[in-house]
Amino acid sequence: MITISILGLDQYVVGHYSGENTAKLAKLFETSPDNIVFYAPESFLFHDGVEQTSWNTLIRVSAPSKYRKLQDLVAKYLLGTMEGVTIHCAVEFTYYQESDRYEKINKEYPRFITDANMVAVEDEEEEPVDPDELYEGNIFADFEKAQKAAEKEKPENPAKKCEEGCDCDHDSDEPCCDDESCECHHDHHGKHSAK
């Protein structure tokens, strides 16, 4: 497997570059496109404390040692095709013995995800937000709904309510409710305290 790591370049640019160049690189390496993968870490190159992303790019090619003979050709291709996406570019090659690589390929699944076998996940379409448009809805709607639900769940305390049909202005000797906690806020205490 040939792994081409690109540091100091936006991941989406590397993805696009990979799509345009994998087949061409496979021809240069005299191998199948299935033997080439790109690695695009979320990386930044810095020089003297200043980020160099898209200004300076480092490409690292890791390949079996049998491809060493094609190194000059591949380096020239990579440097030439990166001109449109970076200002300065360097390519470094590292090689390994094929016997040093181990892999397990699950035959129940395709070797790679492609446009043809990718599962499409549809996002809900959202209306575009105009930053200059004022929101005229109730931003507290969810809060008010939760508050009403919480109030419905509160247990009722019968001592805090007047008895049904009571107008609280009668001259009865019996109080209609607990005068200290009555919700009608009338002064029952004065009426009945003469007892």
C-alpha positions as CSV (number, residue, x, y, z in Angstrom):
1,M,0.0,0.0,0.0
2,I,1.3,3.5,-0.9
3,T,0.2,6.2,1.6
4,I,0.5,9.8,0.6
5,S,0.2,12.1,3.6
6,I,-0.3,15.8,3.0
7,L,0.5,18.1,5.9
8,G,-0.3,21.8,5.9
9,L,-3.1,21.7,3.5
10,D,-6.9,21.8,4.1
11,Q,-8.4,18.3,4.3
12,Y,-11.1,19.1,1.7
13,V,-8.5,20.3,-0.8
14,V,-6.6,17.0,-0.2
15,G,-9.8,15.0,-0.8
16,H,-10.4,16.8,-4.0
17,Y,-6.8,16.4,-5.1
18,S,-7.0,12.7,-4.3
19,G,-10.0,12.3,-6.5
20,E,-8.3,13.9,-9.4
21,N,-4.9,12.3,-9.1
22,T,-5.2,8.7,-7.7
23,A,-5.5,7.0,-11.1
24,K,-2.7,9.1,-12.6
25,L,-0.4,8.4,-9.6
26,A,-1.2,4.7,-9.9
27,K,0.0,4.8,-13.5
28,L,3.3,6.4,-12.4
29,F,3.8,3.8,-9.7
30,E,2.8,1.1,-12.2
31,T,0.2,-0.3,-9.8
32,S,-3.5,-0.4,-9.2
33,P,-5.4,2.6,-7.8
34,D,-6.5,0.3,-5.0
35,N,-2.9,0.4,-3.8
36,I,-2.9,4.2,-3.1
37,V,-4.5,6.0,-0.2
38,F,-4.2,9.6,0.9
39,Y,-4.0,10.8,4.5
40,A,-5.1,14.3,5.3
41,P,-4.7,15.0,9.0
42,E,-6.1,18.2,10.4
43,S,-2.7,19.7,10.6
44,F,-0.9,23.1,10.5
45,L,2.7,23.8,9.6
46,F,4.2,26.6,11.6
47,H,7.4,28.7,11.1
48,D,8.6,31.0,13.8
49,G,5.1,31.0,15.4
50,V,3.2,31.8,12.2
51,E,0.8,29.3,10.6
52,Q,1.9,28.3,7.1
53,T,-1.2,26.4,5.9
54,S,-1.5,26.4,2.1
55,W,1.7,28.5,2.0
56,N,4.1,25.7,2.8
57,T,3.0,22.0,2.3
58,L,4.9,18.8,3.1
59,I,4.0,15.6,1.3
60,R,5.2,12.3,2.8
61,V,5.0,9.2,0.6
62,S,5.3,5.9,2.4
63,A,5.7,3.0,0.0
64,P,7.2,-0.5,-0.4
65,S,10.8,-0.3,-1.3
66,K,10.2,-1.8,-4.8
67,Y,8.8,1.7,-5.8
68,R,12.1,3.5,-5.0
69,K,13.1,3.4,-8.7
70,L,10.1,5.6,-9.5
71,Q,10.7,8.2,-6.9
72,D,12.0,11.0,-9.2
73,L,9.1,10.7,-11.6
74,V,6.5,10.7,-8.7
75,A,8.2,13.6,-6.9
76,K,8.1,15.7,-10.1
77,Y,4.4,14.9,-10.7
78,L,3.4,15.7,-7.1
79,L,5.3,19.0,-7.1
80,G,3.9,20.0,-10.5
81,T,0.3,19.2,-9.6
82,M,0.4,20.9,-6.2
83,E,1.2,24.3,-7.8
84,G,-2.5,25.3,-7.9
85,V,-3.1,24.6,-4.2
86,T,0.0,25.7,-2.4
87,I,2.9,28.1,-2.8
88,H,5.8,26.1,-1.5
89,C,5.9,22.3,-1.4
90,A,8.3,19.5,-0.4
91,V,8.1,15.7,-0.9
92,E,9.7,13.2,1.4
93,F,9.8,9.4,0.7
94,T,10.1,6.6,3.2
95,Y,10.2,3.0,2.2
96,Y,9.4,-0.3,4.0
97,Q,9.7,-4.0,3.1
98,E,6.4,-5.4,1.9
99,S,6.9,-8.2,4.5
100,D,6.6,-5.6,7.2
101,R,3.0,-4.8,6.4
102,Y,0.1,-6.7,7.7
103,E,-3.6,-6.3,6.8
104,K,-6.9,-7.9,7.1
105,I,-9.4,-7.4,4.3
106,N,-13.1,-8.3,5.1
107,K,-14.4,-10.0,2.0
108,E,-18.0,-9.3,3.0
109,Y,-17.6,-5.6,2.3
110,P,-16.3,-3.6,-0.6
111,R,-12.6,-2.8,-0.3
112,F,-13.3,1.0,-0.4
113,I,-16.3,3.3,0.0
114,T,-17.1,4.8,-3.3
115,D,-19.8,7.2,-4.7
116,A,-21.6,4.1,-5.9
117,N,-21.8,2.2,-2.6
118,M,-22.0,5.2,-0.2
119,V,-25.1,5.4,2.0
120,A,-26.8,8.7,1.5
121,V,-28.1,10.4,4.6
122,E,-30.6,13.1,3.8
123,D,-30.4,16.2,6.0
124,E,-33.6,18.1,6.9
125,E,-33.7,21.2,4.7
126,E,-33.5,24.3,6.8
127,E,-34.7,27.7,5.5
128,P,-31.8,30.1,5.1
129,V,-31.4,32.5,8.0
130,D,-31.3,36.2,7.0
131,P,-29.1,37.9,9.7
132,D,-30.9,41.2,9.0
133,E,-34.4,39.8,9.6
134,L,-35.9,40.3,13.0
135,Y,-37.3,37.2,14.7
136,E,-40.9,37.9,15.6
137,G,-41.7,34.6,17.3
138,N,-41.8,33.8,21.0
139,I,-38.3,32.8,22.0
140,F,-39.6,31.7,25.4
141,A,-42.2,29.2,23.9
142,D,-40.3,26.1,24.9
143,F,-39.7,27.5,28.4
144,E,-43.4,28.5,28.9
145,K,-44.5,25.1,27.7
146,A,-42.3,23.4,30.2
147,Q,-43.4,25.7,33.0
148,K,-47.1,25.0,32.3
149,A,-46.4,21.2,32.3
150,A,-44.6,21.6,35.6
151,E,-47.5,23.5,37.1
152,K,-50.0,20.8,36.1
153,E,-47.9,18.2,37.9
154,K,-47.9,20.2,41.2
155,P,-50.2,18.5,43.8
156,E,-53.1,20.7,44.8
157,N,-53.4,21.8,48.4
158,P,-57.1,22.0,49.2
159,A,-56.4,24.3,52.2
160,K,-55.2,27.0,49.8
161,K,-58.5,27.3,47.9
162,C,-61.9,28.5,48.9
163,E,-64.7,26.0,48.9
164,E,-66.6,25.8,45.7
165,G,-69.3,28.4,45.5
166,C,-67.9,30.5,48.3
167,D,-67.8,34.3,47.6
168,C,-65.8,35.0,50.8
169,D,-67.9,38.1,51.5
170,H,-70.6,36.3,53.5
171,D,-71.3,36.9,57.2
172,S,-71.2,33.3,58.2
173,D,-69.7,32.3,61.5
174,E,-67.8,29.5,59.8
175,P,-64.8,30.4,57.6
176,C,-64.9,28.9,54.1
177,C,-61.2,28.3,54.0
178,D,-57.9,28.4,55.9
179,D,-57.8,32.2,56.2
180,E,-54.0,32.4,56.3
181,S,-53.5,30.7,53.0
182,C,-56.6,31.6,51.0
183,E,-55.9,32.5,47.4
184,C,-58.7,35.0,47.3
185,H,-56.6,37.3,49.6
186,H,-59.7,38.5,51.5
187,D,-59.3,39.2,55.2
188,H,-61.2,36.3,56.8
189,H,-59.1,36.5,59.9
190,G,-60.7,39.8,61.0
191,K,-64.2,38.5,60.3
192,H,-63.8,35.3,62.4
193,S,-61.4,36.5,65.0
194,A,-64.3,38.0,67.1
195,K,-65.4,34.4,68.0
